[in-house]
């Protein structure tokens, strides 16, 4: 089993448990250069809020888009947008990525911004 298929297997398992809970889902995706976060509706049909290192307002705040500092800025931004949209409680979907480094930095910043998960 290669690295990608292992990650996708972990993601399937997590998404199944999130679906049973019936909460909005904070989904995170990372590449070596960027990190993306979005909050999807309970049924997954709509994206309610999103933030990424590709947005011009975020790029102006950070020097490098592929490190933990950038992930923390994305976590803070997604929390602010979610609170403004009336979303306070979400389920964290790390998309099968291991919970350390940039994923952990984003989650901690989102929690400090007021999101509960």
Buried (B, 14 or more C-beta within 10 A) or exposed (E): EEEEEEBEEBBEEBBEEBBEEEBBBBBBBBEEEBBBBBBBEBEEEEEBBBBBBEBEEBBEEBEEBBBBBBBBBBBBBBBBBBBEEEBEEBBBBBBBBEEEEBBBBBBBBBBEBEBEB
